[in-house]
Amino acid sequence: MSKNRGNEALKEYADGWISERKGTDVPVFLKFAYLIIAGGAVIYFLRFMFGEVNHETRGRLVRAFNEATQSSSGLMYGIVALIIIYVIILSVFAFRRVDEKGD
């Protein structure tokens, strides 16, 4: 092991269970993974907003359920808008520069 390990400034989280060097940034692939996963959630929600109505066996039942319950399109698109706002906030948070001066 290196003798310099003791001289590095460490930051601890969760009562010492997690520690990292100060100034460490999140890896770039992880930053993009946040956006890809959140984008997948938006696409999935838009695709199956009212259920799987085109499915071969249960599509008929899903359509009957949708007719009986009268789903709200406005509510569904409002939820999509909230997901998109979350993705925007997440991307700003993920791609900002690390500022350790306040710690």
N, C-alpha and C positions, 0 to 999 in steps of 0.2 A: 504494500500500500504506500501511497505517497505521503510524505510528511506534511505537505501543504493542506491536507484535508482539514485539519483542525483550525486553520487560519481563515477558511472561507466563511462568509456570513451566511448563515442558514436561517430560513424562515420556517416555522412549524405551524401546522394546522392540526386540529382534532387532538389536542393534548399530546402532541408529539408523535402521533401515529403516521402523519405525513410530513415530510420535510423536503425542502428544496432550496437551492442556492438563490439568493436574492438576485433579481434581474433576469431570472429564467423566463423565457417566453414559451408559449404553447407552440408545438410543432405545426408547420404550415398544413400538412395533410389533415391534422385534426381540426384546424380551423375550417377547411373546406368540407370536412366530413359533417360538421355541424349544419352547414348550409344544404348539403345534399340530403341529409336525413330530414331536415325541416321541409325542404322542397318536395321530397317524397310524400310527406304527410299531407301537404297541400294537394298534390296530384291525386293521392288516394282518396282524400275527402271529397274532392270535386267529382271523381269518377263514380264513387259509390255513395253519393249524397243521399239518394233516395232508396238505397238498397240495390241488390243485384237483380234488377228487373229483367235482364236479358238472359238469365241463367236458364239452361235447358229444362231442368226439373222443378226448381223452386221459384223461378221467375214469375209464374202465374200467381203463386201465393203471395209473393212480395208486392206485386201490382195490386192484388185484392186488399192487402193490408194497407197500402198507401192510399187507396180509395176510401177505405173505412176510417182512417185516422186523419186524413187531410193534412199532410205535412206542410210546414211553412217554408216557402222558398226564401223569404226575407231573412228568417232566422238562420237558415243554413248559409246563405251568403254572408251574413253578419259574422258567423263563426269563421268562415274562410277569411274575412277581413281581419279578424283578431289573430288568426294564425299568421297572416302576412305581416301584420304589425310586429308580432313576436319575432319573425324571421329578420325583419329589419333591425330590431333592437339587438338580437343575437349577433347579427353580422357586425354591427357597430362595436359591440362589446368584444367580439372575437378578434377583430382586426385592429383594435386600438393598440397603441404602444404601451409597454409596461412602464409604469411610473412608481418607483419604490421610494420616492422622496418623502411621501406622507407617512411611511411606516417607521 
